[in-house]
Structures are given as C-alpha cells and as structure tokens.
Amino acid sequence: MSGKDDLLKHAESLGVQPAAVDGNDEMLPERKRPQMTSDVAREFAIETARLMDDDKCEDIVIFDLRGISPVCDFFVICTGTSDRQMRAVADHVKQMAKERGETPYSISGVDDASWIVADYVDVVIHLFAEEQRGYYDLDSLWGDSPHVEWKRV
C-alpha cells in the first residue's frame, strides 16, 4: 500500500472524507474562505502555538505555506503527550478561536486522539501522538517552507 493509500485509509478511519480524485467520487462541500487576512491568520497560528506551549505540548512548529500550498497559509504542528492532553488542547484551541470570532471548517480525530486536525481554512492545526507524527512526517514534507517564530520574548 502506498503512503497516499495509507493516508486516505487513515482519513476515512477518522471520518474525514477526502476530496474527489475523479468524477465518480462525491465532493466535500466547498471551503468558504473566512474573513481572515494573512496577518490575522499568522497571528492566529502564533496564538495557537503559544496556547499549545502553555498546555505542555512538545515540538511545536509553524510552517508558513503562503505561496507554497493552495490549501492553507499556515500549518501549526505539535506533539501531545497523551490522548487526554490532545483532546484538551483541541478544546482550548476551539475556545480561543471562538473568542476571536473564528469557526473551524472541520475538526477530526478527536475520538481516536492520535492525530487531531482542526481546519480553520487559512490555518490548519495538527495535534499528533508521537508515533503518528513520525509516521506521517509532515515536518519533512513541509520542512523546507519558512518557519514562523512563535515563542514569547
């Protein structure tokens, strides 16, 4: 099985329906762009990373994908230390986003809590268990993109 097949199988196990590859598959609803400007998206990504740090997540990184990916502007990736912590962080991010007036396009993986994805269209947040982060290795895939400094000075 190829890496793409593994990724599609995992997405389906999380209840995420991938976009159609050919004309026979059913399409996801159109992703409507929120009113998040590039600067607002960057601030949202930084605030998310800081929240993750406050919640004791590990190996937090923000990739600036503007001009690289047509899907989103920023990836925020971290490793959680337990499924309970990952669920709590996902809840904290959702609450922080709500306070900022942002709503997610989708959140998936909360039940399994090995890879939680919160899609805010311009910012996609990945909370990984250590094993899944190594397996899917988004850090290598997107690692050449610019990194955003998020730590407080």
C-alpha positions as CSV (number, residue, x, y, z in Angstrom):
1,M,0.0,0.0,0.0
2,S,1.4,3.4,-0.9
3,G,1.7,6.3,1.5
4,K,-1.2,8.0,-0.2
5,D,-3.3,4.9,0.3
6,D,-2.3,4.8,4.0
7,L,-3.2,8.5,4.4
8,L,-6.6,8.0,2.7
9,K,-7.3,4.9,4.8
10,H,-6.4,6.8,8.0
11,A,-8.6,9.8,6.9
12,E,-11.5,7.5,6.4
13,S,-11.0,5.9,9.8
14,L,-11.2,9.4,11.3
15,G,-14.5,10.1,9.5
16,V,-12.8,12.5,7.1
17,Q,-13.9,12.2,3.5
18,P,-11.2,13.2,1.1
19,A,-11.9,15.4,-1.8
20,A,-12.8,13.6,-5.0
21,V,-9.9,12.4,-7.2
22,D,-12.0,11.6,-10.2
23,G,-15.5,12.4,-11.4
24,N,-17.1,9.4,-9.7
25,D,-16.4,10.4,-6.1
26,E,-18.7,12.6,-4.1
27,M,-17.1,16.0,-3.4
28,L,-16.7,17.7,0.0
29,P,-18.6,21.0,0.5
30,E,-16.7,24.0,-0.9
31,R,-14.3,25.5,1.6
32,K,-15.5,29.0,2.0
33,R,-12.8,31.5,2.8
34,P,-13.3,33.3,6.1
35,Q,-12.5,36.9,6.6
36,M,-9.1,36.1,7.9
37,T,-6.4,38.2,6.3
38,S,-2.9,36.8,6.0
39,D,-1.7,38.9,9.0
40,V,-4.7,37.7,11.1
41,A,-4.0,34.1,10.1
42,R,-0.4,34.5,11.1
43,E,-1.4,35.9,14.5
44,F,-4.0,33.1,14.9
45,A,-1.2,30.5,14.2
46,I,1.1,32.1,16.7
47,E,-1.5,32.3,19.4
48,T,-2.3,28.7,18.8
49,A,1.3,27.7,19.1
50,R,1.6,29.6,22.4
51,L,-1.5,28.0,23.7
52,M,-0.1,24.6,22.8
53,D,3.1,25.5,24.7
54,D,1.1,26.6,27.7
55,D,-0.6,23.2,27.6
56,K,2.8,21.5,27.6
57,C,2.7,20.2,24.0
58,E,6.1,19.3,22.5
59,D,8.0,20.1,19.3
60,I,5.7,22.9,18.2
61,V,6.3,24.3,14.8
62,I,4.5,26.7,12.5
63,F,5.1,26.4,8.7
64,D,4.4,29.5,6.6
65,L,2.8,27.9,3.4
66,R,1.8,31.2,1.8
67,G,2.6,30.9,-1.9
68,I,3.6,27.2,-1.5
69,S,0.3,25.5,-0.7
70,P,-3.1,26.3,-2.4
71,V,-4.8,24.7,0.6
72,C,-3.9,27.0,3.5
73,D,-1.5,29.6,4.6
74,F,-0.1,28.1,7.8
75,F,0.3,24.7,9.4
76,V,0.7,24.5,13.2
77,I,2.0,21.1,14.3
78,C,2.7,19.8,17.8
79,T,3.2,16.5,19.6
80,G,0.9,15.7,22.5
81,T,1.9,13.6,25.5
82,S,-1.4,11.8,25.9
83,D,-4.8,11.4,24.3
84,R,-6.4,13.3,27.2
85,Q,-3.9,16.2,26.7
86,M,-4.5,16.3,23.0
87,R,-8.3,16.5,23.4
88,A,-7.9,19.3,26.0
89,V,-5.6,21.2,23.6
90,A,-8.1,20.8,20.8
91,D,-10.9,22.2,23.1
92,H,-8.7,25.1,24.2
93,V,-7.9,26.0,20.6
94,K,-11.6,25.8,19.7
95,Q,-12.4,28.1,22.6
96,M,-9.6,30.6,21.8
97,A,-10.8,30.6,18.1
98,K,-14.4,31.2,19.2
99,E,-13.2,34.2,21.3
100,R,-11.5,35.6,18.2
101,G,-14.7,35.0,16.1
102,E,-13.2,32.1,14.1
103,T,-15.1,28.9,13.4
104,P,-13.5,25.7,12.1
105,Y,-14.3,24.2,8.7
106,S,-13.9,20.9,10.4
107,I,-12.3,19.2,13.4
108,S,-11.5,15.5,13.1
109,G,-9.7,12.8,15.0
110,V,-10.9,13.8,18.5
111,D,-12.3,10.4,19.3
112,D,-9.1,8.5,18.4
113,A,-6.8,11.3,19.6
114,S,-3.8,10.0,17.7
115,W,-3.9,12.8,15.1
116,I,-6.4,15.6,15.6
117,V,-6.8,18.1,12.8
118,A,-8.5,21.4,13.2
119,D,-9.1,23.1,9.9
120,Y,-9.6,26.8,10.0
121,V,-9.1,27.1,6.3
122,D,-6.2,29.6,6.4
123,V,-4.6,27.8,9.4
124,V,-4.7,24.0,9.7
125,I,-3.7,22.7,13.2
126,H,-2.2,19.2,13.6
127,L,-2.0,17.6,17.1
128,F,-0.1,14.4,16.8
129,A,0.7,11.5,19.1
130,E,4.4,10.9,18.9
131,E,4.1,7.7,16.8
132,Q,1.7,9.2,14.2
133,R,3.8,12.4,13.9
134,G,6.8,10.3,12.9
135,Y,4.8,8.1,10.6
136,Y,3.1,10.9,8.6
137,D,6.2,13.1,8.9
138,L,4.7,16.4,7.8
139,D,7.8,18.0,9.2
140,S,9.9,16.5,6.3
141,L,7.2,17.1,3.8
142,W,6.8,20.8,4.5
143,G,10.1,21.4,6.4
144,D,11.7,23.5,3.6
145,S,9.0,26.1,4.0
146,P,9.7,29.2,6.1
147,H,9.1,28.7,9.9
148,V,7.3,31.3,11.9
149,E,8.8,32.3,15.3
150,W,6.1,32.0,17.9
151,K,7.9,31.9,21.3
152,R,7.3,34.8,23.6
153,V,10.4,37.1,24.0
